[in-house]
């Protein structure tokens, strides 16, 4: 018996050793045949077995296989290839686009992938390569010019500056109009604080929290544009959704990738300053004057470039390392990142450190569990802006005085006038604003497939962060009331926790009809707690601390914000032979921010798409057509709701004495908050969309066109009230916004030879936003957070006019438009505000060209904005300071018009004095509205990958060098800084603050040198 067992064991060992000896390791790289781009996530499977792997981020794979077995390479939207293994140890594969099935996919609701041909609404994908080419630290800016119907406005050139994103116009006159951000199926926070530490939005614009996300961790971004596309996400996606899919593990054996970039930045554009008149007041030179209303320069006088010299070259570096791999049953991905950005203003910077890990594994045949965690630590150092006492006070400083000499002989701040401004150099050393954020994104998911036709998915995620904000005004400032120093701190904790359960049933009938039905439950809990403390008059002028201020000067306040949304939804998809698709969706939400009687509301959507080319073939009415490769028509209707802000149903109380409105003294209503309204109802937006997706010449030319129209009713408005109401503001329902627009997307493979390829991607969009109804006698909705310096203009929406208006003072005229001149001979400024501009652009566009020759590539993006007014508040400030070129005429003139008191033509000559420019001309806003059109070379990137033959004897699998230029060319007639401006940052709701140039840090142009390698 022992001999028999020994012989059996010996025989099995010999057989196993022979099988093992036959197995070989095959390595290779999978690329797209269209542009030779490496394809991550390609399935590499041994046919007839369960053994499989996938390609990594560099398109490489490794698998153990027996000679004679067949490797199957498959990827959605590409033709599957099968290759029999011989004695070769390396197999490289080029996958072709599948012209017959066109199974392109989009990530829609809750991380689900759907074929784009089945969708009855428009979506647009931006891949990791396009995101990386832009070299933008803020993910929002990386989408500029790449998606039709998406308007993105950066708030300035300060590191960590916020960016505003609007999809297909605004749908709320007072609320948030930015889309929901979703990471791997879980909503995350992209808010921008409007006011921190008591500082107004225009003084200290904060960062939008999408700046915390590391672009190198992102695999793709899907833009869900209309209510039909984003309906299942509920209330928070009423303005669309940005769906982010992060990188996952693939590639078989672990692959390590390292990416580093070094960048420089300089100011892009500055306004022109006059150099004829020097420091002084009313024509007389004075060394204590803060303005430039003195005599003309002598030929021997020095003229300093205080504004230009104030800016420096900013330096940035980033380092990213990741490890990716998978086995038959598990995948993993881990990354670490360091980003350090220096600004063009001394001592301004933004730093981000992040670490991320995700993994999933199969437990048995039917259960998959996964989890991810992302820790981010970001910090920002910046300074106040938006007024002469911020760092942009450099615009005011007389050019006959050297602003760099900011200290006197005693080491104190050298000021020109005690009624003037802090020296900007002194500001950068004594008035810092800091924000330190610690954030964690954690997601867990379970996927269970009990039957072939049933899938159950549960996902739980949380987004938690703390923001430690501090603003210091050092002792020695000339800000009234803060001469001995002041400090403000705001510590916020924020958490969004989301629980989602999905059950999906799929079934086919008679080999012709397919159906899937998803039912789901969603709970979202939002909490924000902010404690704000202030103090003034430091005991020790060198030690900025709350503990260093007298107790009597300190204030402490706490604000708690809570919100919960519970949703139930269903999603039914039907199709006939994958030719005609029909989709029904419905969701019911319960919101804690609405009254009990109105907190439950339902909104449905229906969409359809028809693949005309397949339908004609099915009906046998057409032959094979090589010109029209693919034709699809789509249509959708959707209704989506939006709830109220938290805690606005009741009127809050305060302890301060009210002297501004008619109200009893003592414990009174808080006049700084809106008057509560317990009868608020949800807003609703109804949308229709029609579109066509066409492909020609074997898919070399693609054309996607869309028309849409939305009506947003029952607006929840924050409006001004008369003093008799005991409050300045109140919430009420009423009003209607109409958005109508069109989008065109064009893709063209101009050259497709083996070595040389050229692709062109074009997008065009236009949108018209009109306010068609407002409650009562209201003719406009003003936006308090979008005031500019000197209060000459603000943002507002106008009845029967634009949603994105500029509300400003104008010259006083009669009904015929003739100037009404005062008895002194000067024109008069009307006391009431009027519509003086429309910030909404006529159209937006982007053209991306990509050339690839063997291992080299060159890509560049031209970004266009045509139309759209900008209020030049910076020019208004320059007029008041006497440095504007508008003030060069200091002689005399007769203003054309009629004298209001007599009705006779004006014939009186008047002097164009300092008083005229400061108290009359600068008090109206009409003459400071300019066209904000531009054409800009948003970026140009050249990259070269070393041939694998040169890397054979190195530890590296790939090595790529790149050089990128950003904002290299700007063509515009705008006289101020870069016209891409948003004066109060991205946090301003309603009509927003884009289109207001209000003494902000100007935008930059820069260069990036990058190195990427894998091993």
Secondary structure, 3 states (H helix, E strand, C coil): CHHHHHHHHHHHHHHHHHHHHHEEEEEEEEEECCCCCECCCCEEEECCCCCEEECCCCCEEEEEEECCCEEEEECCCECCEEEECCCCCECCEEECECCCCCCCEEECHHHCEEEHHHCCCCEEEEEHHHHHHHCCCCHHHHCCCCCCCEEEEECCCCCCCCEEEEECCCCCCCCCCCCEEEECCEEECCCCCCCECCECCCCCCCCCHHHHCCHHHEEEEEEECCHHHHHHHCHHHCCCEEEEEECCCCCCCCEEEEEEEEEEEEECCCCCECCCECCEECCECCCCCCCECCCECCCCCCCCCHHHHHCCCEEEEEEEEEEEEECCCEEEEEEEEEEEEECCCCCCEEEEEEEEEEEEEEECCCEEEEEEEEEEEEEEEECCCCCCCCHHHHHCCCCCCCCCCCECCCCCECCCCCCCCCCHHHHHHHCCEEEEEEEEEEEEEEEEEEECCEEEEEEEEEEEEEEEEEEEECCCCCCCCCCCCEEEEEEEEEEEEEEEEEEEEEEEECCCEEEEEEEEEEEEEEEEEEEEEEEECECCCCCCCHHHECHHHCEEEEEEEEEEEEEEEEEEEEEECCCEEEEEEEEEEEECCCCHHHCEEEEEEEEEEEEHHHHHHHHCCCCCCCCEEEEEEEEEEEEEEECCCCCCCCCCEECCCCCCCCCCCCCEECCCCCECCCCCCCEEEEEEEEEEEEEECCCCEEEEEEEEEEEEECCEEEEECCHHHCCCEEEEECCEEEEEEEEEEEEEEEEECCCEEEEEEEEEEEEEEEEEECCCCCCEEEEHHHCCHHHCEEEEEEECEECCEEEEEEECECCCCCEEECCCCCECEEEEEEEEEECCCCEEEEEEEEEEECCEEEEEEEEEEECCEEEEHHHHHHHHHCCEHHHCCCCEEECCCEECCCCCECCCEEECCHHHHHHHHHHCCHHHEEECCEEEEEEEEEEEECCHHHHCCCCCCEEEEEEEEEEEEEECCCCCCCCCCECCCCCCCCCCCECEECCCCCCEEEEEEEEEEEC
